[in-house]
Amino acid sequence: MKFSDEDQLRSRPSVEGLTVRAMRPSDVEAVTTLLNMPGFRFGTLRLPHQTVEETRKRLEMAQPGSISLVAVIGDMIVGDAGMTRLQGRRSHAASLGMGVHDAYAGRGIGSALLGELVDMADNWLDLKRLELTVYTDNAAAIGLYQKFGFEKEGQLKAFGFRAGQYVDAYTMARLKI
């Protein structure tokens, strides 16, 4: 599937008062609060009770070429997204991850974050392939990814252990033609 700049702009809604920017060291406490929210965490591989120190280490030890973004309304962080460019013979690809504040889900914040990552991948980094994994029961996230051209490539059985049971995930990718 081929995407034009016009398609990307249509897919990036404007949420009143929303700013998407690079994560700052001063955001660590607010991002930790976000990561520990039950709904946010439910869609990830994170364990409950992540500490500020663990979040700080993640930011400080980011791989070269990785991007960490936050979505902010007023002075509140309402979303987190990241993209890590792969290396060597996979340097044309990047892996994505993201999540939205429990109380702000369904308001276009995920679209704004994903739109920013896709724009950076296509127009600044010349990435051909974006990839991610998503739990098979996360219909909202799957719909968002499909809206941006991601397609299911496979199903990973017993991908993660969550809330006392093993859950499957889809591997999805978006190829820039």
Residue pairs with C-beta under 8 A, 6 or more apart in sequence:
1 149
1 151
1 174
1 175
1 177
2 176
2 177
3 118
3 122
3 149
3 176
5 123
8 115
8 118
8 119
8 122
11 111
11 115
11 118
11 147
11 148
12 111
12 112
12 115
12 116
12 119
13 108
13 111
13 112
14 108
14 112
15 73
15 107
15 108
15 109
15 112
17 73
17 74
18 71
18 72
18 73
18 78
18 108
18 109
18 112
19 71
19 72
19 73
20 69
20 70
20 71
20 72
20 79
20 112
20 113
20 116
21 69
21 70
21 72
22 67
22 68
22 69
22 70
23 31
23 59
23 68
23 69
23 70
23 80
25 56
25 59
27 70
27 77
28 52
28 55
28 56
28 59
29 52
30 76
30 77
31 55
31 70
31 77
31 80
32 50
32 51
32 52
32 54
32 55
33 77
34 40
34 77
34 78
34 79
34 80
34 99
34 101
35 41
35 44
35 46
35 50
35 55
35 80
35 99
36 48
36 49
36 50
37 101
37 102
38 102
39 102
39 105
40 99
40 100
40 101
40 102
41 48
42 162
42 163
43 99
43 134
43 135
43 138
43 141
44 97
44 99
45 160
59 68
62 68
62 84
63 84
63 85
65 84
65 85
66 82
66 83
66 84
66 85
67 82
67 83
67 84
67 117
67 120
68 80
68 81
68 82
69 80
69 81
69 82
69 113
69 116
69 117
70 77
70 79
70 80
70 81
71 77
71 78
71 79
71 80
71 81
71 100
71 109
71 112
71 113
72 78
73 104
76 101
77 101
78 100
78 101
78 104
78 109
79 98
79 99
79 100
79 101
79 104
79 109
79 110
79 112
79 113
80 98
80 99
80 113
81 96
81 97
81 98
81 99
81 113
81 114
81 116
81 117
82 96
82 97
82 98
83 94
83 95
83 96
83 117
83 120
83 121
83 130
84 94
84 95
85 91
85 93
85 94
85 125
85 127
86 93
86 94
86 95
92 127
92 128
92 129
93 127
93 128
93 129
93 130
93 131
94 121
94 125
94 127
94 129
94 130
94 131
95 130
95 131
95 132
96 114
96 117
96 130
96 131
96 132
97 132
98 110
98 113
98 114
98 117
100 109
100 110
100 113
101 109
105 140
106 140
110 140
110 141
110 144
111 144
111 147
114 144
114 145
114 148
115 148
117 130
118 130
118 148
118 174
121 127
121 130
121 176
122 176
127 176
128 175
128 176
129 173
129 174
129 175
129 176
130 150
130 173
130 174
131 171
131 172
131 173
131 174
132 145
132 150
132 171
132 172
132 173
133 156
133 159
133 169
133 170
133 171
133 172
134 141
134 142
134 145
134 169
134 170
134 172
135 141
135 159
135 160
135 162
135 167
135 168
135 169
135 170
136 142
136 155
136 167
136 168
136 169
136 170
137 167
142 152
142 170
142 172
145 172
145 174
148 174
149 174
150 172
150 173
150 174
151 172
151 173
151 174
152 170
152 171
152 172
153 170
153 171
153 172
153 173
154 170
154 171
155 168
155 169
155 170
155 171
156 168
156 169
156 170
156 171
157 168
158 166
158 167
158 168
159 166
159 167
159 168
159 169
160 166
160 167
160 169
161 167
